[in-house]
Amino acid sequence: MISIRGIGKSYGKIQALKDINIEVNAGEIFGLIGPDGAGKTTLIRILTTLLLPDTGSAQVMNLDVVKDFKLLRRDFGYMPGRFSLYEDLTVEENLELFASIFGTTISENYHLIEDIYKQIEPFKTRSAGKLSGGMKQKLALSCVMIHKPGVIFLDEPTTGVDPVSRREFWQMLHKLKQHGITIFVTTPYMDEASQCDRIALIQNGQLMSIDTPNAIVEQYKDDLYAIITDKRHGLLQDLRRYESAKSVFLFGSHIHYTDKQTQLDKPALNTYLQAHGHSQIEIRKIPPVIEDCFLALMGDLKEDAHA
Amino acid sequence: MPDNSIVVDRLSKKFGEFTAVNEISFETKKGEIFGFLGANGAGKSTAMKMLCGLLTPTSGKATVAGYDIASQSERVKRRIGYMSQKFSLYQDLTAIENIRFYAGIYGMADKDIKQQSDRLMQRLNLVDYANVKIEALPLGWKQKLAFSVAVFHRPEIVFLDEPTGGVDPVTRRDFWEMITQTAAEGTTIFVTTHYMDEAEYCDRISIMVDGKIEALGTPEQLKTNFAVSTIDEVFICLARPDANKTN
């Protein structure tokens, strides 16, 4: 459905994307996950024909993003990171505008947006600028969908959105998926990985991993431990100074720890922590989450750069 | 200086018919990391603006660093620091120019500015980038600098409005270490965030729903009270009581 081969893009001296290769299957929710400045928006702009790549090529629904850009623009939906509907038009006028631009009507594709649009329909005479954040998103998603696109590109739809609204947004995407639409979505929130069928992790313009969220977690190389003691402050520093420590990261109330040895010497670590004034020590082996994988892959990337 | 850095007593703000903040009350201690959570539109920004002396309350009372936010708002502003992800530093100035600019606004002496800024540039590893405009620095560096600038004049309280949005997971953790360090030196940290794991780094958190504070306590207390294992779940129980049922 989307085929990206060797895409590279630089802005002056800054290399925003380096040799990106991704195949997105029809009907899947594909998540591009990484922090600000990783290259997510640059890639979406190339795929939506708004930016020319320096190297490589990309096809969306078998159309080339450079050569066939006019044809392609009729067939996808794009929701940019910033709210970009007409704030002085009403909810309904915005939707009508988008329908007519693409030569269709609201009634023709109403079934696609019904679930989402009916939640904001009571406010259809309100100007879009006066909607709450959550309602703006629902309207934007309705406008993106009204011409029945085969693929939609959503650039950070959940950034700055509270956890509950984020959850609701993902529920909407899962409903759209049931209509057979392919969804390409970017996010800086690692915990949203599990909402996607497959994900790509991106950092500094480089892809670090592409797979299902489960497979990425399974590829995590080390045994991971969650550690907590009665002395929260100081635990991080003490563990970092521990000779056998490989990685030490704060995760909520716990510390996520990996050891240089394949087999962690638990009693030794226990003794070390006790000697540093910790008690009620709990060391528990845990399965990693995507953020653990991202942190580990970032470490690998750094080592490669130094090598 | 009393032990409580912020004291809020039935503070309210109405915009016409709409009550954005509805009789909230809480205190923060000196050196405490206080997480101020809530859904979009729950009233967090309005409350924060009042505490920073930028918005007059409709009713109720609050003191920040010992000063009344309504009658002594200019004094409040001198004793606090503020940082948000959206706006903090001037992109077309260098790091050192930004530091001097803000320190000057807060009335610091030139000699102190010079001494402290040299030390800060070293600590942030920015010495080699002294003449580079902020816009050319990586986001993570900018955010660490923005925080350092916000606490440069040694305020009693620093307000952080979603300070870590969008930064990579390593930088996000570096940033929280800076926060913890600053709190240990006695500055109160008042922070909003949408990352629920960050709520766990706070000494206490409050959760606002429709203008009211519906929960207040240590992360452990809240998890115990709601019989759940993460703050994310506490948040969802409170912010959308029916969200769990419909799924």
Interface residues (C-beta under 8 A of the other chain):
Chain A: G34 P35 D36 G37 A38 S132 G133 G134 T159 G160 V161 D162 P163 V164 S165 R167 E168 Q171 P188 Y189 M190 Q203 H233 L236 F249 L250 F251 G252 S253 E291 F294 L295 M298
Chain B: G38 A39 N40 G41 P138 L139 E162 G165 G166 V167 D168 P169 V170 T171 R173 W176 E177 T180 A184 H194 Y195 M196 D197 E200 Y201 P219 E220 T230 I231 D232 F235 I236 A239 R240 A243 N247
